[in-house]
């Protein structure tokens, strides 16, 4: 009556195209929402001298008193 189901043969290519469109959309969403690889400084308002002083203090190169004294000398 319907020619042995030959009228439904269009569904398989349509499903493949639809699946590729969905996968492409998902790939686009994943690449657009992930964070960038750019490294931003933790405190952009700090001067480079203050950043170096903080790093030296964190590494233990200078003590508490010297850190406070030098921090007070910075503008």
Predicted model as a PDB file, atoms N, CA, C, CB and O in Angstrom, pLDDT in the B-factor column:
MODEL        1                                                                  
ATOM      1  N   UNK A   1       0.799  -1.175   0.000  1.00 50.00           N  
ATOM      2  CA  UNK A   1       0.000   0.000   0.000  1.00 50.00           C  
ATOM      3  C   UNK A   1       0.863   1.268   0.000  1.00 50.00           C  
ATOM      4  CB  UNK A   1      -0.921  -0.019   1.181  1.00 50.00           C  
ATOM      5  O   UNK A   1       0.572   2.204  -0.746  1.00 50.00           O  
ATOM      6  N   UNK A   2       1.910   1.317   0.816  1.00 55.00           N  
ATOM      7  CA  UNK A   2       2.774   2.481   0.889  1.00 55.00           C  
ATOM      8  C   UNK A   2       4.114   2.236   0.195  1.00 55.00           C  
ATOM      9  CB  UNK A   2       3.000   2.869   2.340  1.00 55.00           C  
ATOM     10  O   UNK A   2       5.020   3.059   0.327  1.00 55.00           O  
ATOM     11  N   UNK A   3       4.259   1.205  -0.490  1.00 58.00           N  
ATOM     12  CA  UNK A   3       5.500   0.932  -1.202  1.00 58.00           C  
ATOM     13  C   UNK A   3       6.597   0.416  -0.296  1.00 58.00           C  
ATOM     14  CB  UNK A   3       5.970   2.165  -1.898  1.00 58.00           C  
ATOM     15  O   UNK A   3       7.755   0.800  -0.467  1.00 58.00           O  
ATOM     16  N   UNK A   4       6.284  -0.424   0.642  1.00 65.00           N  
ATOM     17  CA  UNK A   4       7.232  -1.045   1.558  1.00 65.00           C  
ATOM     18  C   UNK A   4       7.990  -0.025   2.418  1.00 65.00           C  
ATOM     19  CB  UNK A   4       8.215  -1.878   0.775  1.00 65.00           C  
ATOM     20  O   UNK A   4       9.168  -0.224   2.715  1.00 65.00           O  
ATOM     21  N   UNK A   5       7.340   1.032   2.808  1.00 62.00           N  
ATOM     22  CA  UNK A   5       7.964   2.002   3.707  1.00 62.00           C  
ATOM     23  C   UNK A   5       8.933   2.953   3.047  1.00 62.00           C  
ATOM     24  CB  UNK A   5       8.666   1.291   4.777  1.00 62.00           C  
ATOM     25  O   UNK A   5       9.682   3.632   3.749  1.00 62.00           O  
ATOM     26  N   UNK A   6       8.953   3.033   1.750  1.00 67.00           N  
ATOM     27  CA  UNK A   6       9.904   3.888   1.055  1.00 67.00           C  
ATOM     28  C   UNK A   6       9.605   5.373   1.268  1.00 67.00           C  
ATOM     29  CB  UNK A   6       9.897   3.568  -0.428  1.00 67.00           C  
ATOM     30  O   UNK A   6      10.475   6.211   1.032  1.00 67.00           O  
ATOM     31  N   UNK A   7       8.412   5.708   1.703  1.00 72.00           N  
ATOM     32  CA  UNK A   7       8.066   7.095   1.945  1.00 72.00           C  
ATOM     33  C   UNK A   7       8.759   7.675   3.175  1.00 72.00           C  
ATOM     34  CB  UNK A   7       6.582   7.223   2.096  1.00 72.00           C  
ATOM     35  O   UNK A   7       8.804   8.895   3.334  1.00 72.00           O  
ATOM     36  N   UNK A   8       9.295   6.833   4.038  1.00 75.00           N  
ATOM     37  CA  UNK A   8       9.957   7.277   5.267  1.00 75.00           C  
ATOM     38  C   UNK A   8      11.475   7.304   5.146  1.00 75.00           C  
ATOM     39  CB  UNK A   8       9.565   6.381   6.412  1.00 75.00           C  
ATOM     40  O   UNK A   8      12.157   7.543   6.142  1.00 75.00           O  
ATOM     41  N   UNK A   9      12.013   7.073   3.984  1.00 80.00           N  
ATOM     42  CA  UNK A   9      13.476   7.030   3.838  1.00 80.00           C  
ATOM     43  C   UNK A   9      14.128   8.397   4.035  1.00 80.00           C  
ATOM     44  CB  UNK A   9      13.843   6.489   2.467  1.00 80.00           C  
ATOM     45  O   UNK A   9      15.327   8.455   4.309  1.00 80.00           O  
ATOM     46  N   UNK A  10      13.396   9.482   3.908  1.00 81.00           N  
ATOM     47  CA  UNK A  10      13.949  10.826   4.099  1.00 81.00           C  
ATOM     48  C   UNK A  10      14.288  11.108   5.563  1.00 81.00           C  
ATOM     49  CB  UNK A  10      12.964  11.871   3.592  1.00 81.00           C  
ATOM     50  O   UNK A  10      15.063  12.020   5.850  1.00 81.00           O  
ATOM     51  N   UNK A  11      13.720  10.339   6.488  1.00 87.00           N  
ATOM     52  CA  UNK A  11      13.894  10.628   7.914  1.00 87.00           C  
ATOM     53  C   UNK A  11      15.336  10.422   8.375  1.00 87.00           C  
ATOM     54  CB  UNK A  11      12.964   9.751   8.738  1.00 87.00           C  
ATOM     55  O   UNK A  11      15.804  11.151   9.250  1.00 87.00           O  
ATOM     56  N   UNK A  12      16.053   9.447   7.808  1.00 87.00           N  
ATOM     57  CA  UNK A  12      17.417   9.167   8.268  1.00 87.00           C  
ATOM     58  C   UNK A  12      18.391  10.297   7.924  1.00 87.00           C  
ATOM     59  CB  UNK A  12      17.912   7.861   7.657  1.00 87.00           C  
ATOM     60  O   UNK A  12      19.142  10.707   8.809  1.00 87.00           O  
ATOM     61  N   UNK A  13      18.426  10.813   6.727  1.00 90.00           N  
ATOM     62  CA  UNK A  13      19.302  11.964   6.469  1.00 90.00           C  
ATOM     63  C   UNK A  13      18.903  13.195   7.291  1.00 90.00           C  
ATOM     64  CB  UNK A  13      19.278  12.311   4.983  1.00 90.00           C  
ATOM     65  O   UNK A  13      19.762  13.957   7.736  1.00 90.00           O  
ATOM     66  N   UNK A  14      17.597  13.379   7.486  1.00 92.00           N  
ATOM     67  CA  UNK A  14      17.131  14.524   8.272  1.00 92.00           C  
ATOM     68  C   UNK A  14      17.588  14.394   9.731  1.00 92.00           C  
ATOM     69  CB  UNK A  14      15.587  14.639   8.200  1.00 92.00           C  
ATOM     70  O   UNK A  14      17.992  15.388  10.336  1.00 92.00           O  
ATOM     71  N   UNK A  15      17.532  13.205  10.295  1.00 94.00           N  
ATOM     72  CA  UNK A  15      17.988  12.994  11.670  1.00 94.00           C  
ATOM     73  C   UNK A  15      19.497  13.203  11.804  1.00 94.00           C  
ATOM     74  CB  UNK A  15      17.614  11.588  12.138  1.00 94.00           C  
ATOM     75  O   UNK A  15      19.967  13.735  12.810  1.00 94.00           O  
ATOM     76  N   UNK A  16      20.239  12.789  10.807  1.00 95.00           N  
ATOM     77  CA  UNK A  16      21.689  12.993  10.834  1.00 95.00           C  
ATOM     78  C   UNK A  16      22.019  14.475  10.792  1.00 95.00           C  
ATOM     79  CB  UNK A  16      22.363  12.266   9.658  1.00 95.00           C  
ATOM     80  O   UNK A  16      22.868  14.942  11.551  1.00 95.00           O  
ATOM     81  N   UNK A  17      21.362  15.218   9.919  1.00 96.00           N  
ATOM     82  CA  UNK A  17      21.590  16.665   9.823  1.00 96.00           C  
ATOM     83  C   UNK A  17      21.184  17.343  11.129  1.00 96.00           C  
ATOM     84  CB  UNK A  17      20.798  17.271   8.629  1.00 96.00           C  
ATOM     85  O   UNK A  17      21.910  18.202  11.630  1.00 96.00           O  
ATOM     86  N   UNK A  18      20.042  16.970  11.681  1.00 96.00           N  
ATOM     87  CA  UNK A  18      19.588  17.545  12.946  1.00 96.00           C  
ATOM     88  C   UNK A  18      20.582  17.242  14.071  1.00 96.00           C  
ATOM     89  CB  UNK A  18      18.193  17.005  13.309  1.00 96.00           C  
ATOM     90  O   UNK A  18      20.882  18.117  14.883  1.00 96.00           O  
ATOM     91  N   UNK A  19      21.083  16.033  14.123  1.00 96.00           N  
ATOM     92  CA  UNK A  19      22.067  15.662  15.142  1.00 96.00           C  
ATOM     93  C   UNK A  19      23.351  16.468  15.013  1.00 96.00           C  
ATOM     94  CB  UNK A  19      22.382  14.178  15.052  1.00 96.00           C  
ATOM     95  O   UNK A  19      23.919  16.896  16.017  1.00 96.00           O  
ATOM     96  N   UNK A  20      23.811  16.676  13.785  1.00 97.00           N  
ATOM     97  CA  UNK A  20      25.019  17.481  13.571  1.00 97.00           C  
ATOM     98  C   UNK A  20      24.795  18.931  13.972  1.00 97.00           C  
ATOM     99  CB  UNK A  20      25.457  17.409  12.107  1.00 97.00           C  
ATOM    100  O   UNK A  20      25.695  19.569  14.518  1.00 97.00           O  
ATOM    101  N   UNK A  21      23.610  19.456  13.708  1.00 97.00           N  
ATOM    102  CA  UNK A  21      23.300  20.814  14.123  1.00 97.00           C  
ATOM    103  C   UNK A  21      23.291  20.954  15.647  1.00 97.00           C  
ATOM    104  CB  UNK A  21      21.956  21.235  13.553  1.00 97.00           C  
ATOM    105  O   UNK A  21      23.793  21.940  16.187  1.00 97.00           O  
ATOM    106  N   UNK A  22      22.726  19.977  16.325  1.00 97.00           N  
ATOM    107  CA  UNK A  22      22.695  20.010  17.798  1.00 97.00           C  
ATOM    108  C   UNK A  22      24.116  19.898  18.353  1.00 97.00           C  
ATOM    109  CB  UNK A  22      21.803  18.859  18.359  1.00 97.00           C  
ATOM    110  O   UNK A  22      24.467  20.629  19.280  1.00 97.00           O  
ATOM    111  N   UNK A  23      24.925  19.015  17.817  1.00 97.00           N  
ATOM    112  CA  UNK A  23      26.308  18.886  18.290  1.00 97.00           C  
ATOM    113  C   UNK A  23      27.113  20.157  18.030  1.00 97.00           C  
ATOM    114  CB  UNK A  23      26.988  17.695  17.614  1.00 97.00           C  
ATOM    115  O   UNK A  23      27.922  20.562  18.865  1.00 97.00           O  
ATOM    116  N   UNK A  24      26.896  20.781  16.885  1.00 96.00           N  
ATOM    117  CA  UNK A  24      27.575  22.037  16.590  1.00 96.00           C  
ATOM    118  C   UNK A  24      27.170  23.140  17.544  1.00 96.00           C  
ATOM    119  CB  UNK A  24      27.292  22.462  15.174  1.00 96.00           C  
ATOM    120  O   UNK A  24      28.013  23.918  17.990  1.00 96.00           O  
ATOM    121  N   UNK A  25      25.888  23.215  17.860  1.00 96.00           N  
ATOM    122  CA  UNK A  25      25.400  24.209  18.808  1.00 96.00           C  
ATOM    123  C   UNK A  25      26.002  23.982  20.194  1.00 96.00           C  
ATOM    124  CB  UNK A  25      23.867  24.170  18.880  1.00 96.00           C  
ATOM    125  O   UNK A  25      26.435  24.931  20.848  1.00 96.00           O  
ATOM    126  N   UNK A  26      26.029  22.745  20.635  1.00 95.00           N  
ATOM    127  CA  UNK A  26      26.609  22.438  21.946  1.00 95.00           C  
ATOM    128  C   UNK A  26      28.101  22.767  21.991  1.00 95.00           C  
ATOM    129  CB  UNK A  26      26.390  20.961  22.289  1.00 95.00           C  
ATOM    130  O   UNK A  26      28.588  23.291  22.993  1.00 95.00           O  
ATOM    131  N   UNK A  27      28.823  22.468  20.925  1.00 93.00           N  
ATOM    132  CA  UNK A  27      30.248  22.791  20.877  1.00 93.00           C  
ATOM    133  C   UNK A  27      30.459  24.295  20.930  1.00 93.00           C  
ATOM    134  CB  UNK A  27      30.890  22.211  19.611  1.00 93.00           C  
ATOM    135  O   UNK A  27      31.387  24.771  21.585  1.00 93.00           O  
ATOM    136  N   UNK A  28      29.610  25.039  20.250  1.00 92.00           N  
ATOM    137  CA  UNK A  28      29.701  26.496  20.274  1.00 92.00           C  
ATOM    138  C   UNK A  28      29.436  27.036  21.680  1.00 92.00           C  
ATOM    139  CB  UNK A  28      28.711  27.110  19.275  1.00 92.00           C  
ATOM    140  O   UNK A  28      30.134  27.944  22.132  1.00 92.00           O  
ATOM    141  N   UNK A  29      28.458  26.502  22.358  1.00 90.00           N  
ATOM    142  CA  UNK A  29      28.137  26.961  23.714  1.00 90.00           C  
ATOM    143  C   UNK A  29      29.265  26.646  24.696  1.00 90.00           C  
ATOM    144  CB  UNK A  29      26.832  26.317  24.196  1.00 90.00           C  
ATOM    145  O   UNK A  29      29.558  27.451  25.581  1.00 90.00           O  
ATOM    146  N   UNK A  30      29.887  25.503  24.550  1.00 88.00           N  
ATOM    147  CA  UNK A  30      30.979  25.125  25.454  1.00 88.00           C  
ATOM    148  C   UNK A  30      32.188  26.029  25.241  1.00 88.00           C  
ATOM    149  CB  UNK A  30      31.374  23.650  25.242  1.00 88.00           C  
ATOM    150  O   UNK A  30      32.822  26.445  26.210  1.00 88.00           O  
ATOM    151  N   UNK A  31      32.513  26.334  24.003  1.00 86.00           N  
ATOM    152  CA  UNK A  31      33.689  27.168  23.740  1.00 86.00           C  
ATOM    153  C   UNK A  31      33.440  28.621  24.101  1.00 86.00           C  
ATOM    154  CB  UNK A  31      34.094  27.067  22.278  1.00 86.00           C  
ATOM    155  O   UNK A  31      34.390  29.335  24.421  1.00 86.00           O  
ATOM    156  N   UNK A  32      32.215  29.079  24.064  1.00 86.00           N  
ATOM    157  CA  UNK A  32      31.920  30.470  24.386  1.00 86.00           C  
ATOM    158  C   UNK A  32      31.797  30.710  25.884  1.00 86.00           C  
ATOM    159  CB  UNK A  32      30.649  30.896  23.700  1.00 86.00           C  
ATOM    160  O   UNK A  32      31.997  31.840  26.329  1.00 86.00           O  
ATOM    161  N   UNK A  33      31.478  29.700  26.673  1.00 78.00           N  
ATOM    162  CA  UNK A  33      31.242  29.895  28.099  1.00 78.00           C  
ATOM    163  C   UNK A  33      32.436  29.549  28.972  1.00 78.00           C  
ATOM    164  CB  UNK A  33      30.076  29.079  28.525  1.00 78.00           C  
ATOM    165  O   UNK A  33      32.415  29.845  30.167  1.00 78.00           O  
ATOM    166  N   UNK A  34      33.459  28.946  28.433  1.00 69.00           N  
ATOM    167  CA  UNK A  34      34.605  28.608  29.270  1.00 69.00           C  
ATOM    168  C   UNK A  34      35.431  29.873  29.540  1.00 69.00           C  
ATOM    169  CB  UNK A  34      35.480  27.510  28.592  1.00 69.00           C  
ATOM    170  O   UNK A  34      35.461  30.777  28.706  1.00 69.00           O  
ATOM    171  N   UNK A  35      36.089  29.941  30.682  1.00 68.00           N  
ATOM    172  CA  UNK A  35      36.876  31.134  31.000  1.00 68.00           C  
ATOM    173  C   UNK A  35      38.086  31.255  30.089  1.00 68.00           C  
ATOM    174  CB  UNK A  35      37.325  31.105  32.458  1.00 68.00           C  
ATOM    175  O   UNK A  35      38.621  30.260  29.602  1.00 68.00           O  
ATOM    176  N   UNK A  36      38.497  32.470  29.873  1.00 64.00           N  
ATOM    177  CA  UNK A  36      39.653  32.690  29.009  1.00 64.00           C  
ATOM    178  C   UNK A  36      40.934  32.274  29.722  1.00 64.00           C  
ATOM    179  CB  UNK A  36      39.735  34.165  28.577  1.00 64.00           C  
ATOM    180  O   UNK A  36      40.965  32.152  30.947  1.00 64.00           O  
ATOM    181  N   UNK A  37      41.985  32.059  28.945  1.00 62.00           N  
ATOM    182  CA  UNK A  37      43.261  31.637  29.511  1.00 62.00           C  
ATOM    183  C   UNK A  37      44.108  32.817  29.957  1.00 62.00           C  
ATOM    184  CB  UNK A  37      44.027  30.812  28.506  1.00 62.00           C  
ATOM    185  O   UNK A  37      45.202  32.623  30.485  1.00 62.00           O  
ATOM    186  N   UNK A  38      43.631  34.019  29.757  1.00 61.00           N  
ATOM    187  CA  UNK A  38      44.397  35.208  30.138  1.00 61.00           C  
ATOM    188  C   UNK A  38      44.506  35.297  31.658  1.00 61.00           C  
ATOM    189  CB  UNK A  38      43.740  36.490  29.568  1.00 61.00           C  
ATOM    190  O   UNK A  38      43.529  35.096  32.381  1.00 61.00           O  
ATOM    191  N   UNK A  39      45.696  35.598  32.117  1.00 62.00           N  
ATOM    192  CA  UNK A  39      45.938  35.738  33.549  1.00 62.00           C  
ATOM    193  C   UNK A  39      45.814  37.211  33.908  1.00 62.00           C  
ATOM    194  CB  UNK A  39      47.342  35.174  33.951  1.00 62.00           C  
ATOM    195  O   UNK A  39      46.495  38.060  33.333  1.00 62.00           O  
ATOM    196  N   UNK A  40      44.947  37.500  34.854  1.00 62.00           N  
ATOM    197  CA  UNK A  40      44.794  38.874  35.301  1.00 62.00           C  
ATOM    198  C   UNK A  40      45.455  39.020  36.665  1.00 62.00           C  
ATOM    199  CB  UNK A  40      43.296  39.282  35.361  1.00 62.00           C  
ATOM    200  O   UNK A  40      45.404  38.097  37.477  1.00 62.00           O  
ATOM    201  N   UNK A  41      46.065  40.149  36.922  1.00 61.00           N  
ATOM    202  CA  UNK A  41      46.691  40.337  38.211  1.00 61.00           C  
ATOM    203  C   UNK A  41      45.637  40.357  39.315  1.00 61.00           C  
ATOM    204  CB  UNK A  41      47.510  41.628  38.224  1.00 61.00           C  
ATOM    205  O   UNK A  41      44.522  40.828  39.093  1.00 61.00           O  
ATOM    206  N   UNK A  42      45.981  39.846  40.512  1.00 67.00           N  
ATOM    207  CA  UNK A  42      44.989  39.768  41.581  1.00 67.00           C  
ATOM    208  C   UNK A  42      44.518  41.140  42.051  1.00 67.00           C  
ATOM    209  CB  UNK A  42      45.558  39.004  42.750  1.00 67.00           C  
ATOM    210  O   UNK A  42      43.360  41.284  42.443  1.00 67.00           O  
ATOM    211  N   UNK A  43      45.385  42.153  42.021  1.00 69.00           N  
ATOM    212  CA  UNK A  43      45.026  43.494  42.466  1.00 69.00           C  
ATOM    213  C   UNK A  43      45.556  44.502  41.446  1.00 69.00           C  
ATOM    214  CB  UNK A  43      45.594  43.787  43.895  1.00 69.00           C  
ATOM    215  O   UNK A  43      46.676  44.992  41.589  1.00 69.00           O  
ATOM    216  N   UNK A  44      44.766  44.815  40.422  1.00 69.00           N  
ATOM    217  CA  UNK A  44      45.265  45.707  39.376  1.00 69.00           C  
ATOM    218  C   UNK A  44      45.508  47.129  39.865  1.00 69.00           C  
ATOM    219  CB  UNK A  44      44.296  45.734  38.229  1.00 69.00           C  
ATOM    220  O   UNK A  44      46.233  47.879  39.212  1.00 69.00           O  
ATOM    221  N   UNK A  45      44.915  47.529  41.009  1.00 75.00           N  
ATOM    222  CA  UNK A  45      45.099  48.890  41.496  1.00 75.00           C  
ATOM    223  C   UNK A  45      46.409  49.061  42.265  1.00 75.00           C  
ATOM    224  CB  UNK A  45      43.935  49.281  42.377  1.00 75.00           C  
ATOM    225  O   UNK A  45      46.793  50.186  42.587  1.00 75.00           O  
ATOM    226  N   UNK A  46      47.092  47.967  42.558  1.00 75.00           N  
ATOM    227  CA  UNK A  46      48.359  48.050  43.295  1.00 75.00           C  
ATOM    228  C   UNK A  46      49.501  48.427  42.365  1.00 75.00           C  
ATOM    229  CB  UNK A  46      48.669  46.715  43.993  1.00 75.00           C  
ATOM    230  O   UNK A  46      49.501  48.104  41.177  1.00 75.00           O  
ATOM    231  N   UNK A  47      50.469  49.119  42.942  1.00 84.00           N  
ATOM    232  CA  UNK A  47      51.653  49.475  42.171  1.00 84.00           C  
ATOM    233  C   UNK A  47      52.560  48.256  42.027  1.00 84.00           C  
ATOM    234  CB  UNK A  47      52.412  50.644  42.839  1.00 84.00           C  
ATOM    235  O   UNK A  47      52.475  47.319  42.821  1.00 84.00           O  
ATOM    236  N   UNK A  48      53.427  48.268  41.018  1.00 86.00           N  
ATOM    237  CA  UNK A  48      54.354  47.143  40.854  1.00 86.00           C  
ATOM    238  C   UNK A  48      55.273  46.981  42.072  1.00 86.00           C  
ATOM    239  CB  UNK A  48      55.198  47.337  39.588  1.00 86.00           C  
ATOM    240  O   UNK A  48      55.635  45.861  42.432  1.00 86.00           O  
ATOM    241  N   UNK A  49      55.647  48.095  42.700  1.00 89.00           N  
ATOM    242  CA  UNK A  49      56.514  48.008  43.883  1.00 89.00           C  
ATOM    243  C   UNK A  49      55.799  47.293  45.024  1.00 89.00           C  
ATOM    244  CB  UNK A  49      56.958  49.413  44.334  1.00 89.00           C  
ATOM    245  O   UNK A  49      56.416  46.501  45.736  1.00 89.00           O  
ATOM    246  N   UNK A  50      54.506  47.562  45.208  1.00 89.00           N  
ATOM    247  CA  UNK A  50      53.740  46.908  46.270  1.00 89.00           C  
ATOM    248  C   UNK A  50      53.588  45.421  45.979  1.00 89.00           C  
ATOM    249  CB  UNK A  50      52.355  47.564  46.426  1.00 89.00           C  
ATOM    250  O   UNK A  50      53.629  44.595  46.891  1.00 89.00           O  
ATOM    251  N   UNK A  51      53.415  45.088  44.718  1.00 88.00           N  
ATOM    252  CA  UNK A  51      53.294  43.677  44.339  1.00 88.00           C  
ATOM    253  C   UNK A  51      54.578  42.921  44.637  1.00 88.00           C  
ATOM    254  CB  UNK A  51      52.943  43.548  42.853  1.00 88.00           C  
ATOM    255  O   UNK A  51      54.543  41.804  45.154  1.00 88.00           O  
ATOM    256  N   UNK A  52      55.723  43.538  44.306  1.00 91.00           N  
ATOM    257  CA  UNK A  52      57.020  42.901  44.577  1.00 91.00           C  
ATOM    258  C   UNK A  52      57.228  42.754  46.081  1.00 91.00           C  
ATOM    259  CB  UNK A  52      58.180  43.723  43.952  1.00 91.00           C  
ATOM    260  O   UNK A  52      57.715  41.726  46.552  1.00 91.00           O  
ATOM    261  N   UNK A  53      56.857  43.786  46.827  1.00 92.00           N  
ATOM    262  CA  UNK A  53      57.002  43.728  48.286  1.00 92.00           C  
ATOM    263  C   UNK A  53      56.146  42.607  48.868  1.00 92.00           C  
ATOM    264  CB  UNK A  53      56.613  45.078  48.924  1.00 92.00           C  
ATOM    265  O   UNK A  53      56.603  41.858  49.732  1.00 92.00           O  
ATOM    266  N   UNK A  54      54.910  42.491  48.398  1.00 91.00           N  
ATOM    267  CA  UNK A  54      54.026  41.418  48.873  1.00 91.00           C  
ATOM    268  C   UNK A  54      54.585  40.041  48.533  1.00 91.00           C  
ATOM    269  CB  UNK A  54      52.627  41.573  48.266  1.00 91.00           C  
ATOM    270  O   UNK A  54      54.500  39.118  49.344  1.00 91.00           O  
ATOM    271  N   UNK A  55      55.156  39.899  47.339  1.00 92.00           N  
ATOM    272  CA  UNK A  55      55.729  38.613  46.943  1.00 92.00           C  
ATOM    273  C   UNK A  55      56.938  38.253  47.801  1.00 92.00           C  
ATOM    274  CB  UNK A  55      56.127  38.642  45.469  1.00 92.00           C  
ATOM    275  O   UNK A  55      57.095  37.101  48.207  1.00 92.00           O  
ATOM    276  N   UNK A  56      57.784  39.229  48.073  1.00 94.00           N  
ATOM    277  CA  UNK A  56      58.963  38.969  48.914  1.00 94.00           C  
ATOM    278  C   UNK A  56      58.546  38.573  50.322  1.00 94.00           C  
ATOM    279  CB  UNK A  56      59.877  40.207  48.967  1.00 94.00           C  
ATOM    280  O   UNK A  56      59.157  37.695  50.931  1.00 94.00           O  
ATOM    281  N   UNK A  57      57.507  39.219  50.837  1.00 94.00           N  
ATOM    282  CA  UNK A  57      56.999  38.877  52.168  1.00 94.00           C  
ATOM    283  C   UNK A  57      56.404  37.470  52.176  1.00 94.00           C  
ATOM    284  CB  UNK A  57      55.943  39.903  52.620  1.00 94.00           C  
ATOM    285  O   UNK A  57      56.605  36.708  53.122  1.00 94.00           O  
ATOM    286  N   UNK A  58      55.678  37.136  51.126  1.00 93.00           N  
ATOM    287  CA  UNK A  58      55.064  35.813  51.037  1.00 93.00           C  
ATOM    288  C   UNK A  58      56.109  34.709  50.932  1.00 93.00           C  
ATOM    289  CB  UNK A  58      54.128  35.750  49.841  1.00 93.00           C  
ATOM    290  O   UNK A  58      55.904  33.610  51.447  1.00 93.00           O  
ATOM    291  N   UNK A  59      57.226  34.993  50.270  1.00 93.00           N  
ATOM    292  CA  UNK A  59      58.301  33.995  50.156  1.00 93.00           C  
ATOM    293  C   UNK A  59      59.153  33.909  51.413  1.00 93.00           C  
ATOM    294  CB  UNK A  59      59.188  34.318  48.972  1.00 93.00           C  
ATOM    295  O   UNK A  59      59.964  32.994  51.554  1.00 93.00           O  
ATOM    296  N   UNK A  60      58.972  34.857  52.324  1.00 93.00           N  
ATOM    297  CA  UNK A  60      59.742  34.838  53.574  1.00 93.00           C  
ATOM    298  C   UNK A  60      61.085  35.522  53.464  1.00 93.00           C  
ATOM    299  CB  UNK A  60      59.951  33.432  54.021  1.00 93.00           C  
ATOM    300  O   UNK A  60      61.934  35.347  54.339  1.00 93.00           O  
ATOM    301  N   UNK A  61      61.303  36.301  52.408  1.00 94.00           N  
ATOM    302  CA  UNK A  61      62.580  36.993  52.236  1.00 94.00           C  
ATOM    303  C   UNK A  61      62.717  38.164  53.206  1.00 94.00           C  
ATOM    304  CB  UNK A  61      62.722  37.488  50.798  1.00 94.00           C  
ATOM    305  O   UNK A  61      63.832  38.535  53.573  1.00 94.00           O  
ATOM    306  N   UNK A  62      61.593  38.747  53.622  1.00 93.00           N  
ATOM    307  CA  UNK A  62      61.631  39.849  54.588  1.00 93.00           C  
ATOM    308  C   UNK A  62      60.678  39.526  55.727  1.00 93.00           C  
ATOM    309  CB  UNK A  62      61.256  41.211  53.915  1.00 93.00           C  
ATOM    310  O   UNK A  62      59.723  38.768  55.557  1.00 93.00           O  
ATOM    311  N   UNK A  63      60.946  40.108  56.886  1.00 93.00           N  
ATOM    312  CA  UNK A  63      60.132  39.847  58.067  1.00 93.00           C  
ATOM    313  C   UNK A  63      58.974  40.817  58.189  1.00 93.00           C  
ATOM    314  CB  UNK A  63      60.982  39.914  59.308  1.00 93.00           C  
ATOM    315  O   UNK A  63      58.766  41.680  57.337  1.00 93.00           O  
ATOM    316  N   UNK A  64      58.210  40.651  59.294  1.00 93.00           N  
ATOM    317  CA  UNK A  64      57.031  41.477  59.520  1.00 93.00           C  
ATOM    318  C   UNK A  64      57.368  42.961  59.649  1.00 93.00           C  
ATOM    319  CB  UNK A  64      56.312  41.012  60.759  1.00 93.00           C  
ATOM    320  O   UNK A  64      56.742  43.812  59.018  1.00 93.00           O  
ATOM    321  N   UNK A  65      58.370  43.252  60.481  1.00 94.00           N  
ATOM    322  CA  UNK A  65      58.717  44.662  60.732  1.00 94.00           C  
ATOM    323  C   UNK A  65      59.195  45.344  59.451  1.00 94.00           C  
ATOM    324  CB  UNK A  65      59.809  44.764  61.820  1.00 94.00           C  
ATOM    325  O   UNK A  65      58.776  46.461  59.144  1.00 94.00           O  
ATOM    326  N   UNK A  66      60.065  44.674  58.713  1.00 94.00           N  
ATOM    327  CA  UNK A  66      60.576  45.268  57.484  1.00 94.00           C  
ATOM    328  C   UNK A  66      59.453  45.442  56.453  1.00 94.00           C  
ATOM    329  CB  UNK A  66      61.705  44.401  56.902  1.00 94.00           C  
ATOM    330  O   UNK A  66      59.432  46.432  55.722  1.00 94.00           O  
ATOM    331  N   UNK A  67      58.525  44.487  56.395  1.00 94.00           N  
ATOM    332  CA  UNK A  67      57.406  44.587  55.469  1.00 94.00           C  
ATOM    333  C   UNK A  67      56.554  45.809  55.791  1.00 94.00           C  
ATOM    334  CB  UNK A  67      56.551  43.313  55.516  1.00 94.00           C  
ATOM    335  O   UNK A  67      56.224  46.593  54.901  1.00 94.00           O  
ATOM    336  N   UNK A  68      56.197  45.972  57.075  1.00 93.00           N  
ATOM    337  CA  UNK A  68      55.376  47.118  57.470  1.00 93.00           C  
ATOM    338  C   UNK A  68      56.085  48.440  57.209  1.00 93.00           C  
ATOM    339  CB  UNK A  68      55.005  47.016  58.941  1.00 93.00           C  
ATOM    340  O   UNK A  68      55.473  49.406  56.754  1.00 93.00           O  
ATOM    341  N   UNK A  69      57.388  48.470  57.504  1.00 94.00           N  
ATOM    342  CA  UNK A  69      58.150  49.708  57.302  1.00 94.00           C  
ATOM    343  C   UNK A  69      58.198  50.070  55.813  1.00 94.00           C  
ATOM    344  CB  UNK A  69      59.588  49.561  57.867  1.00 94.00           C  
ATOM    345  O   UNK A  69      57.952  51.217  55.441  1.00 94.00           O  
ATOM    346  N   UNK A  70      58.511  49.101  54.981  1.00 93.00           N  
ATOM    347  CA  UNK A  70      58.601  49.371  53.544  1.00 93.00           C  
ATOM    348  C   UNK A  70      57.239  49.684  52.940  1.00 93.00           C  
ATOM    349  CB  UNK A  70      59.221  48.183  52.823  1.00 93.00           C  
ATOM    350  O   UNK A  70      57.133  50.505  52.028  1.00 93.00           O  
ATOM    351  N   UNK A  71      56.201  49.035  53.444  1.00 91.00           N  
ATOM    352  CA  UNK A  71      54.853  49.298  52.951  1.00 91.00           C  
ATOM    353  C   UNK A  71      54.453  50.743  53.286  1.00 91.00           C  
ATOM    354  CB  UNK A  71      53.836  48.288  53.564  1.00 91.00           C  
ATOM    355  O   UNK A  71      53.782  51.406  52.494  1.00 91.00           O  
ATOM    356  N   UNK A  72      54.865  51.219  54.453  1.00 92.00           N  
ATOM    357  CA  UNK A  72      54.583  52.602  54.823  1.00 92.00           C  
ATOM    358  C   UNK A  72      55.346  53.599  53.985  1.00 92.00           C  
ATOM    359  CB  UNK A  72      54.901  52.821  56.264  1.00 92.00           C  
ATOM    360  O   UNK A  72      54.890  54.729  53.809  1.00 92.00           O  
ATOM    361  N   UNK A  73      56.499  53.211  53.462  1.00 90.00           N  
ATOM    362  CA  UNK A  73      57.308  54.115  52.611  1.00 90.00           C  
ATOM    363  C   UNK A  73      56.752  54.243  51.207  1.00 90.00           C  
ATOM    364  CB  UNK A  73      58.744  53.620  52.534  1.00 90.00           C  
ATOM    365  O   UNK A  73      57.060  55.203  50.500  1.00 90.00           O  
ATOM    366  N   UNK A  74      55.939  53.287  50.802  1.00 86.00           N  
ATOM    367  CA  UNK A  74      55.400  53.328  49.441  1.00 86.00           C  
ATOM    368  C   UNK A  74      54.297  54.374  49.321  1.00 86.00           C  
ATOM    369  CB  UNK A  74      54.863  51.949  49.035  1.00 86.00           C  
ATOM    370  O   UNK A  74      53.554  54.612  50.274  1.00 86.00           O  
ATOM    371  N   UNK A  75      54.192  54.994  48.158  1.00 77.00           N  
ATOM    372  CA  UNK A  75      53.113  55.990  47.975  1.00 77.00           C  
ATOM    373  C   UNK A  75      51.737  55.370  47.910  1.00 77.00           C  
ATOM    374  CB  UNK A  75      53.349  56.786  46.717  1.00 77.00           C  
ATOM    375  O   UNK A  75      50.745  56.083  47.759  1.00 77.00           O  
TER     376      UNK A  75                                                      
ENDMDL                                                                          
END                                                                             
